Amino acid sequence: MINSSGRIGNPNKAVNLLIASENELIDKSINELIELNNKRKDIEENIIKNLDFSRINNKNTNVIIIKLSSVNEGLIGILASKIKEYFNKPSIVFTQSGNYLKGSARSTENFNIGQLINFGINKGIIKHGGGHNLAAGLLIEKNKFNEFKNFINLFHNKIVKNNNIKKYVSKINLGAVNQNFYNELCLMEPFGPNNQNPVFLIENVSIIKSSVIKNKFVSCILKSKINKSVSAISFNLINSEISKYLLNYKKEIKILAQIKQKTWNNNKSLQLNILDVVI
């Protein structure tokens, strides 16, 4: 919410909140940020809704690279993240920035996008930029857009194999999703790029009571053969294949998921974050 003022408005609105001492000014700043963040969400949802994902997939290969000339620079990082989640491929979204194209990239674990940016700068293809293995920003000249696309896909082909294979650390049954096991997992925190939150394969579960949340995500209950039930959520885009299966598939499936703890009305409970579905 604080970032929204820098994405589509004046970043000073967030600064005013952080330095304010008078309650009236604090309330005013909070309301302005809430309004801006809601506006940001609406703009983002409209852009995603109007993207032709089939066409994007057909036009791109191992790396999704698209140009949205009229999109606010502050939104391209969020859009790149959404597209990366949808395709499970590194994704870069460009928009016009003066006489250049400004890009924001989100990548997968096996493709170091920050390394690529540095390599592209040295080759003279990228004007400037920077980042780390999972996210980066960059600036290129407009007439180098196609050259950049060819460069990044060639680079990807040289260093990445089995890009779409999701890995898991172990098989578990649904009964293992309990507080004691979750507490053991928490001993490995904090999780991040070099210490991933463990992914588990859970077999022989059925989907019951699936529903759509905020027109974007799928919530459901997973049930095992011994009637153990666990709530689950998928943050994959609503028109993805994963979401379609979670909403419509009635037979037993396997899932790849992480165990999370959610808080609702001051009550804590465990929930599975579904990353993929295996039919």
N, C-alpha and C positions, 0 to 999 in steps of 0.2 A: 504494500500500500504506500509506504514511504517512497519507493522507487517510482511510483506512477507519475509523480510531479516532474521527474526528469525525463520520463519516457514520452509524455504527450503534453506537458505543460511547462511551468516555470519551476525549476528545482529549488528556488528560494522558498517556495511554499513548505517544503519539507524542512528546510533550515529554520524557518520561522517557528515551526512546531518544536524543534529540538532545543531552541534557545529561549522559548517563551517561558515566562514565570507567572503571568496573569491568567487566571482561569478562563476569562472571557476570550482571550487571544488563543489559548490552547484549544478551546471548544471550536472556535472559528476555523483554526488550521486543520483540526481533525475532520470537520465536516467537508472542508474543501478537498482534502485528500481522499476521503471516501467517495466523493462525487467524481473526482478524477479517475480513481481506480475502477469505478463502475463503468465510466466512459471507456477506459482502456480495455476492459473485458468485452464490451459491446463491439468495439472496433475489431479486436482480435477475433472474436467469434464470427463476425461477418466476413472477414478475410478468409478464415479457414473454411467457412461454409461455401465460399465461391471458388475455392481451389478445385481443379479437376485432378484428383489424385491418380486416376488411371493414366491420364495424359502425361502427368509429371513422371510417372514411373516408366512409361514407354520412351520418353525423350532422354532419360538419364540412365546411366549404367550403375557403377558401384558407388558413386557419390551423387547425392541429389543436390543440384545447383539450379536455383531459380532466381529470376530478376523480377521484382515487384517495384516498378519505378516510382509509384505514387505513395508508397507506404512510409510512415514516419520512421525515422532512423531508430527511435527508441523502442520500436516494436519488433525489429527484425530478429533479435536474439530469442525472444519468446516464440516467434513463428518457426525459427530454425529448430528449436527444441521440440516443438509439436511435430514437425515433419520428420525429425529424426526418430521420435518415438513411433510414429506411424509405420515407417518403412524399416526401422532398425538398420539404418544406413547413415553414415556421416552426411550431414546436410548443411548447406550454406545458402543463406538468403541475402540477396543484394537489393539495395535501393539507391536511387540517385542522390548524390551529395555534391552539389555544385557541378563542377566539371568532371567529377569522378563517380565511381560506383563504390559504395560503402557496404561491406559484407559482415555478417555475423555467422559464425560456424559452431555447430555442436557435433561432437563425434562419438564414436563407439570406443570401447576399451582397447580394441586391437589396432587402432589407427590414430597415431599421435598427430593431431591437427596443428599443435603449436610448432612441432618440428617441421611440418610442411610449410607453414607460413615463413619461417626463417629461411628455408631452402628457396622458396619462391622469391623472397626479397633478394637473396644473393644472385639469383638467375635474372633479376630485372623484370620479372613478370608481375610482382606485387610491389606497389610503391612503398607502403609501410604497413605494419601490423604487429600483432603479438598475441600470445596466449599460452595455454598449457595443453596437456594431452587430450582433454575433453571439450575445451571451448576456446574460441579465438575470435579476434576481430581483425579486419583488414581493409585496405583501400587499394583499388586498381584503377587504371585508366580505362575509359569506356571502350576504346578500340582493342583492348586486350582481354575482353570477356571470353571469347571463344578460345583464345590461346590458354587462358587460365583453366577453363573446363578440361581441355585436352591434357594439360599439365597435371592437374590433380588426379584425374582418372588413371593416367599412366603411372603416376607415383603410387596410387592405391594398388594397382594391379601387381606392382613389383614387391610390395611388402605385406600384403594381406591375403590370407587364405581362410576359407570357411567363415566369411564375415558374418553370415546370418545364423551361425550355430550358437545358441545360448547354452552356457555351461552351468552345471549345478554341482554342489559339493557332496550331496548325499541324497539317497531316497529316504523318505520318512512316511509313516502313515498319519492319517488325520488325528489319531489319538495323541501323537507326539506334540501337537500344538496345544501346549499348556503353559501355565505360568512358570513352573520350575525350569522347563526347557528354555523359555524366553529369557529368564534371569541368567541362565548360563551363557546365552548368546550375548547378552548385554556386557559381559565381562570382556568381550573383544572390542568394544567401542573405544574411541569414536570411529565410525565407518566413513570411508571416503574413497577417492580414486585408487589409492594404493592399499586399501584395506576394505574390500567390498563387503557390504551386508550379505550374508550367505543366502544363496538361492537353493531351494530344495525341490526335488521331484516328488510329487504326491500322486499316487495312482489310485484307480478304482473309486473315484468319487462321482457323485451325481450333483447336478445343479438344480436347486429348488429356489423358488421365490426370487427370481432375478428381476431387476428393475433399473430404470435409467435415472441418474441423478443429474439435475441441472442441464439436461439435454446433452451431456458430455461424457459421463462415466457410467459404468455398469456396476451395480451392487448386487450381491447374491448370497445365498446360503449354500455351502457345500456339505454334502452328507456322505458318510462312508457306509460300507455294508453292515457295520455293527451299530449304525444309527448315531454315530458321533457327528455333531453339526458344528460348523465354524463359519462365521461371517467372513465375506471376502469382498474385495473391490478391485476393479481394473481401471487404470488410468489411461489405457489405450483409447484412441479416438473412437467415437461412437460408430463411425462407419467402417472401422477396421474389421478384418476377418475374426480377430479374437473376440471383439464385442458381439459380432453376429452369432458366434457359437455359444457364448455365455447366455445370450438372450433366447436362443431357439433350440439348442441341442438337448435332447432328452436322455440320451444313453450315457453310459459311464465314460469318463474321460480321465486323462492325466493332466496335471497342471505343473508349471514351474512358478514358484512363488517365494516371497519373503515373508517372514513373520513380523508384524508390526503391532504396536500397542496404540489404541485410540482412546481419546478421552471425550466423553459426551455427557453433558450435565453433571460434571464432576465425577462421573463413574468411568473407571478404566476397564477395558476389555481387549482381548487379542483379536487381531484381524489379519487375514492373508492378503498380501498385495500380489495379484496375479500378473505375471509377466508374459506368460505364453500358455497356450492350450495345445495339447497333443491328442488327436482323435485316433 
